């Protein structure tokens, strides 16, 4: 992720990983708030309490953390 002040830009590899994990292209992600909203929309689309859903949510959170340099 490239960052300049409040603005961000996902690298092509990050866009590819998010799209592969969620099935949704992270369009219009220009700030951290946009990224959080994208993550929330994806989690809401794939809602539930099954182990598969929990794993998918974990993958989405892990990718977000990776983008923010938290891993």
N, C-alpha and C positions, 0 to 999 in steps of 0.2 A: 504494500500500500504506500502510495506517495502522499505526503501530507504537507500542506502549506497553510499555516494558521488554522482556521476552522474547516478548510476545504480538504477533501481527500480524493484520491483517484485509485481505484483498484487496478492492480496489474492484470494483464491478460491471463496469467496463470491463476490468479485469485478469482477472476470472473469465471474461468473454466471450472475451478473446483466448486465454487458455490452453485453453479449451474448443474454440475454433475451430482452434487449431493441433494439439491432441492428440486431440480427440474424447472426452476425459474431463473431467468436471466436477471442479474441484479442491475437493472436499468435505473437511471436517475439517482444513483447513490453518489452524492457529492459531499456529504458531511457524515460525521459519526452518527448523528441523529437519523439520517437517511438509512445508514447501515443497520441501526437498531430497529428501525421500522420495517425494513426488508426482512430481517431475521424474525421479527414478531409475526409478520404476515405469513412467512413460510411455516412457522411453528403452528399458527392457527389453522392453516390449511391441512397440516398433518397432525391433527389433534388425537388424543386418546391416551390410554394408560398401558397399552401393550408394551412388551419388551422391545419390539421393533420400533415403535414410536419413540420410546425413551432413548433408544440408541440413535435414531435419526436426530432428535433434538440435541443430544450430546455431540454428534458430529457437527451440527450447525454451530453450536456454541464454541466448539474447539476451533473451527475455521475462523470465527469472529475473533477469538482470542489470538490466533496466529496473526491475523491481519493487524491487530493492535499492538503486536509485539509483546503480548503477555505470556507467551509460551517460550 
